[in-house]
Structures are given as C-alpha cells and as structure tokens.
C-alpha cells in the first residue's frame, strides 16, 4: 500500500526528470529501455557521430539522477528498476573496459571511456574530434 507521502516510481521519476529539464521523459522503464537500446547499439557498433553519441548517452545521466533521488529510492518497484539499470550498466562497463579512456577524471563512469569500435561515421568523428582511434565495425 502506498502511503500518502510516498510517490510512485513513475511520479518520482517524472519529478526528477522535470527538475533536470527532461520534459520528454516521464517513465523510468522507458528510459531504462532507452539505455539498454543504446548499449546494444554500442556493442554492435554505434553508427552516428560523436555529438549524437553524447546526446544518446545522456539518458544514463537522467537515470543517475533518479537512482540517487531519495523519493525515487523509496518508491514501490525501485528495487526492480535498480536491478534492470544495473544489468545494462554491467554490459556497458564490460564494453567500455575494452575501449579507450578519454576522460580519466570524469566522475560518471559511463562517460570516462568509449566503446572500442563503431560504425564508419562514429569512428571517423571520434578520431577527428578526440584524436582517438577506434576499430570500425563492418
């Protein structure tokens, strides 16, 4: 039973997202699914340019805000949500362990390194912008 002062996971997530300027994101599970899709795309070889990569990875920034929000942590279903995010995180950590570290002092682990490979556009853009060489996926 939900106590009057306790927010649902969705309402807590929506509040956190709105406060951070994420007007489009109102569902924790959809954001987790977006994170999973991004990680799968990176594992296969991210195809877009580096700017799009930075945009797409920002969903993990939002998830971090929610995961560290006290009301979200108290919401019913948070444990399942946390476990789902952690499963995706584990896959991305494994992938990044194979890639180059580009920001060793970055506090957000998901932004410290890049995947070791990507599509032609991503590989080319990363090399031009960051002077880092990735392997191109076929």
C-alpha positions as CSV (number, residue, x, y, z in Angstrom):
1,X,0.0,0.0,0.0
2,X,1.3,3.4,-0.9
3,X,1.5,5.9,1.9
4,X,0.1,9.4,1.1
5,X,3.6,10.9,1.3
6,X,5.2,8.2,-0.8
7,X,5.4,8.8,-4.6
8,X,5.0,6.1,-7.2
9,X,8.2,5.3,-9.1
10,X,6.8,7.0,-12.2
11,X,5.8,10.2,-10.4
12,X,9.1,10.4,-8.5
13,X,11.0,9.8,-11.8
14,X,8.9,12.4,-13.6
15,X,9.6,14.9,-10.9
16,X,13.3,14.3,-11.1
17,X,13.3,14.4,-14.9
18,X,11.3,17.6,-15.0
19,X,13.5,19.3,-12.4
20,X,16.5,18.5,-14.6
21,X,14.9,19.8,-17.8
22,X,13.9,16.4,-19.3
23,X,10.4,17.3,-20.4
24,X,10.0,14.3,-22.7
25,X,11.0,11.6,-20.2
26,X,8.2,10.7,-17.8
27,X,8.7,6.9,-17.5
28,X,11.5,5.2,-15.7
29,X,11.1,1.9,-17.6
30,X,11.1,3.6,-21.0
31,X,14.3,5.4,-20.0
32,X,15.8,2.1,-18.9
33,X,14.8,0.6,-22.2
34,X,16.4,3.5,-24.0
35,X,19.6,2.9,-22.1
36,X,19.5,-0.8,-22.9
37,X,18.9,0.0,-26.6
38,X,21.8,2.5,-26.6
39,X,24.2,-0.1,-25.0
40,X,23.2,-2.7,-27.5
41,X,23.8,-0.3,-30.4
42,X,27.3,0.4,-29.0
43,X,28.0,-3.3,-28.6
44,X,27.1,-3.8,-32.3
45,X,29.0,-0.6,-33.4
46,X,27.5,2.8,-32.8
47,X,26.6,4.3,-36.2
48,X,26.0,8.0,-35.6
49,X,28.5,10.8,-35.0
50,X,30.1,11.7,-31.6
51,X,27.6,14.5,-31.0
52,X,24.7,12.0,-31.3
53,X,26.6,9.6,-29.0
54,X,26.8,12.3,-26.3
55,X,23.1,13.0,-26.8
56,X,22.1,9.4,-26.6
57,X,24.3,8.5,-23.6
58,X,22.7,11.4,-21.6
59,X,19.8,9.0,-20.8
60,X,22.2,7.4,-18.3
61,X,22.7,10.9,-16.7
62,X,19.0,11.1,-16.1
63,X,18.9,7.6,-14.7
64,X,21.7,8.5,-12.3
65,X,19.7,11.5,-11.1
66,X,16.7,9.2,-10.4
67,X,18.7,6.4,-8.9
68,X,20.2,8.9,-6.4
69,X,16.9,10.6,-5.6
70,X,15.6,9.8,-2.1
71,X,11.9,9.8,-3.1
72,X,12.6,7.6,-6.1
73,X,14.6,5.2,-3.9
74,X,11.6,4.8,-1.5
75,X,9.1,4.2,-4.3
76,X,7.5,0.8,-4.8
77,X,9.2,-1.1,-7.6
78,X,12.5,0.8,-7.1
79,X,14.4,-2.5,-6.4
80,X,13.4,-4.0,-9.7
81,X,14.1,-0.7,-11.6
82,X,17.6,-0.5,-10.0
83,X,18.3,-4.2,-10.9
84,X,17.3,-3.5,-14.5
85,X,19.6,-0.5,-14.8
86,X,22.4,-2.4,-13.2
87,X,22.1,-5.2,-15.7
88,X,22.5,-2.7,-18.5
89,X,25.3,-0.9,-16.6
90,X,27.2,-4.2,-16.3
91,X,27.1,-4.8,-20.0
92,X,28.3,-1.2,-20.8
93,X,31.1,-1.4,-18.2
94,X,32.3,-4.6,-19.9
95,X,32.2,-2.9,-23.3
96,X,34.0,0.2,-22.1
97,X,36.7,-1.9,-20.4
98,X,37.8,-2.8,-23.9
99,X,37.8,0.9,-25.2
100,X,40.0,3.9,-24.8
101,X,39.7,6.1,-21.7
102,X,39.0,9.7,-22.9
103,X,38.3,11.4,-19.6
104,X,40.0,9.7,-16.7
105,X,38.8,12.3,-14.1
106,X,35.1,12.2,-15.2
107,X,33.0,11.2,-12.1
108,X,30.4,9.5,-14.3
109,X,31.9,6.1,-15.2
110,X,29.8,5.8,-18.4
111,X,31.5,9.0,-19.8
112,X,35.1,8.1,-19.0
113,X,35.7,5.8,-21.9
114,X,34.4,5.0,-25.3
115,X,33.4,1.6,-26.8
116,X,36.3,0.0,-28.6
117,X,34.6,0.1,-32.0
118,X,31.8,1.7,-34.0
119,X,30.4,2.4,-37.4
120,X,32.3,4.4,-40.0
121,X,30.8,7.8,-39.1
122,X,31.4,7.3,-35.4
123,X,35.0,6.1,-35.8
124,X,35.8,8.9,-38.2
125,X,34.2,11.6,-36.0
126,X,35.9,10.4,-32.8
127,X,39.3,10.3,-34.5
128,X,38.8,13.9,-35.9
129,X,37.5,15.4,-32.6
130,X,39.3,13.4,-30.0
131,X,42.4,12.0,-31.8
132,X,41.4,8.6,-30.6
133,X,41.4,5.6,-33.0
134,X,38.6,3.0,-32.7
135,X,38.1,-0.1,-34.7
136,X,35.5,0.1,-37.4
137,X,32.7,-2.5,-37.4
138,X,31.8,-4.0,-40.8
